[in-house]
Amino acid sequence: MAVMVAGGSGFIGSHLVRGLADLGEKVVVFDAAPNMALLEDVRTKIEIVKGDATQMVDILQAIKHYGIEEVYHLIALLADVCQQKPHLALKVNVETLVNFLEAARLTKFKKIIFASSVAVYHSSEPPPVEEDAPLNPGSVYGATKVLGEFFGLHYQKNFGVDFRALRFTTLYGLGKFGGSTGICSLMIEKAARGEAVRGDILEAETDWLYIKDAVHSLILARKIESPKHRIYNIGGGSYSVAQVIQAIKNIIPQADIEMEAKRRFPWPPAYSWERAQQELGYQPLYDLEEGIKDFIQEARNKSL
Ligand SMILES: NC(=O)c1ccc[n+]([C@@H]2O[C@H](COP(=O)([O-])OP(=O)(O)OC[C@H]3O[C@@H](n4cnc5c(N)ncnc54)[C@H](O)[C@@H]3O)[C@@H](O)[C@H]2O)c1
């Protein structure tokens, strides 16, 4: 049985595809703009479909052709673009998910794991935020995630689609550049390569989730039979950007990083993932220091 990763050549997708291929799974990447550079090392182990998920026919054709029964939905425009182009945000972030949910209703494939975000919570929510906290997004991006979860739960309750959603915090890891949190990753990657970094966020605190822990949680969320809940916070640990810069400098003392305190993250600084721990068996495998060390190693290996 093949598993589809929709948006599988993006940042999270390419890491997930590698993780699934390493486990010997049959993986089909579905992406509107397949980035072969990110999938180079696993290219021979996977199938790649160039398809647009706003088009139902592209989805149905791929599902039928490969006999797909489970889908990871990782398609989205990130926060900055959504804020500028709300109409497009609705189309890409919500409509593509609803297309997959409808495809699940129409065909025999039944399970969808959706990459949601802690941007569904308001920044004023008292930390650590649990899943039952009010949904009150401070951005268009967060609103699309609220809507996506709503549709997923609707298809689950009314049409028997097995929907699960993971609310990721701020991810860092090799290959993440864009979006409002891209700088959090870029400063580590550039420091690893001996390049200077300048940015606009310093004192703000957020939860830092290493990409390998996000992949681990996606794999766990697909495996569990009949989960009690459908929505889980997935985090790594809360730190200010200044603390992370210090952690980088502990490993690379000459790292040339300068940040100005111009903006804050538009979501709360800390979360509880106890539900994911109890029901999925999720626990971060990397603390901040281990995550940064692993990331630096990967960035250096890639530049060799
Ligand atoms: N990166 C983070 O920090 C973070 C945090 C929380 C949640 N998320 C969520 O995780 C998911 C993946 O994020 P990412 O950082 O890997 O994003 P990304 O931008 O790197 O990847 C998204 C992929 O979707 C593809 N895509 C876009 N429109 C498409 C369409 N119409 N049809 C088919 N493919 C299309 C793109 O080509 C790209 O490869 C998103 O849903 C995002 O909202 C990410």
The ligand as an SDF file (V2000), in Angstrom:
LIG
                    3D

 44 48  0  0  0  0  0  0  0  0999 V2000
    7.4780   25.1620    8.4080 N   0  0  0  0  0  0  0  0  0  0  0  0
    6.8960   25.4590    9.5740 C   0  0  0  0  0  0  0  0  0  0  0  0
    7.5110   26.0540   10.4710 O   0  0  0  0  0  0  0  0  0  0  0  0
    5.4730   25.0150    9.8320 C   0  0  0  0  0  0  0  0  0  0  0  0
    4.9220   25.2060   11.1070 C   0  0  0  0  0  0  0  0  0  0  0  0
    3.6100   24.7990   11.3420 C   0  0  0  0  0  0  0  0  0  0  0  0
    2.8790   24.2030   10.3080 C   0  0  0  0  0  0  0  0  0  0  0  0
    3.4420   24.0500    9.0660 N   0  0  0  0  0  0  0  0  0  0  0  0
    2.6290   23.4460    8.0010 C   0  0  0  0  0  0  0  0  0  0  0  0
    3.2970   22.3100    7.4720 O   0  0  0  0  0  0  0  0  0  0  0  0
    3.0190   22.1740    6.0730 C   0  0  0  0  0  0  0  0  0  0  0  0
    4.3160   22.1090    5.2850 C   0  0  0  0  0  0  0  0  0  0  0  0
    5.0770   23.2820    5.5320 O   0  0  0  0  0  0  0  0  0  0  0  0
    6.4690   23.5290    4.7910 P   0  0  0  0  0  0  0  0  0  0  0  0
    7.2570   24.4620    5.6300 O   0  0  0  0  0  0  0  0  0  0  0  0
    7.0600   22.2290    4.3950 O   0  0  0  0  0  0  0  0  0  0  0  0
    5.9550   24.3170    3.4850 O   0  0  0  0  0  0  0  0  0  0  0  0
    6.6520   24.4040    2.0330 P   0  0  0  0  0  0  0  0  0  0  0  0
    6.2120   25.6930    1.4460 O   0  0  0  0  0  0  0  0  0  0  0  0
    8.1110   24.1470    2.1270 O   0  0  0  0  0  0  0  0  0  0  0  0
    5.9770   23.1860    1.2140 O   0  0  0  0  0  0  0  0  0  0  0  0
    4.6950   23.2530    0.6720 C   0  0  0  0  0  0  0  0  0  0  0  0
    4.6720   22.4320   -0.6170 C   0  0  0  0  0  0  0  0  0  0  0  0
    3.3380   22.4700   -1.1540 O   0  0  0  0  0  0  0  0  0  0  0  0
    3.4370   22.5520   -2.5760 C   0  0  0  0  0  0  0  0  0  0  0  0
    2.2000   23.1370   -3.1210 N   0  0  0  0  0  0  0  0  0  0  0  0
    1.7650   24.4230   -3.0160 C   0  0  0  0  0  0  0  0  0  0  0  0
    0.5920   24.5790   -3.6620 N   0  0  0  0  0  0  0  0  0  0  0  0
    0.2780   23.3660   -4.1810 C   0  0  0  0  0  0  0  0  0  0  0  0
   -0.8290   22.8700   -4.9390 C   0  0  0  0  0  0  0  0  0  0  0  0
   -1.8390   23.6830   -5.3260 N   0  0  0  0  0  0  0  0  0  0  0  0
   -0.8420   21.5630   -5.2980 N   0  0  0  0  0  0  0  0  0  0  0  0
    0.1840   20.7400   -4.9470 C   0  0  0  0  0  0  0  0  0  0  0  0
    1.2580   21.1540   -4.2430 N   0  0  0  0  0  0  0  0  0  0  0  0
    1.2980   22.4450   -3.8490 C   0  0  0  0  0  0  0  0  0  0  0  0
    4.6550   23.4500   -2.8220 C   0  0  0  0  0  0  0  0  0  0  0  0
    5.1700   23.2730   -4.1360 O   0  0  0  0  0  0  0  0  0  0  0  0
    5.6050   22.9680   -1.7080 C   0  0  0  0  0  0  0  0  0  0  0  0
    6.4670   21.9380   -2.1910 O   0  0  0  0  0  0  0  0  0  0  0  0
    2.1310   23.3710    5.7080 C   0  0  0  0  0  0  0  0  0  0  0  0
    0.7760   22.9820    5.7770 O   0  0  0  0  0  0  0  0  0  0  0  0
    2.4310   24.3720    6.7960 C   0  0  0  0  0  0  0  0  0  0  0  0
    1.3640   25.2610    6.9990 O   0  0  0  0  0  0  0  0  0  0  0  0
    4.7150   24.4290    8.8090 C   0  0  0  0  0  0  0  0  0  0  0  0
  1  2  1  0
  2  3  2  0
  2  4  1  0
  4  5  1  0
  4 44  2  0
  5  6  2  0
  6  7  1  0
  7  8  2  0
  8  9  1  0
  8 44  1  0
  9 10  1  0
  9 42  1  0
 10 11  1  0
 11 12  1  0
 11 40  1  0
 12 13  1  0
 13 14  1  0
 14 15  2  0
 14 16  1  0
 14 17  1  0
 17 18  1  0
 18 19  2  0
 18 20  1  0
 18 21  1  0
 21 22  1  0
 22 23  1  0
 23 24  1  0
 23 38  1  0
 24 25  1  0
 25 26  1  0
 25 36  1  0
 26 27  1  0
 26 35  1  0
 27 28  2  0
 28 29  1  0
 29 30  1  0
 29 35  2  0
 30 31  1  0
 30 32  2  0
 32 33  1  0
 33 34  2  0
 34 35  1  0
 36 37  1  0
 36 38  1  0
 38 39  1  0
 40 41  1  0
 40 42  1  0
 42 43  1  0
M  CHG  2   8   1  16  -1
M  END
$$$$
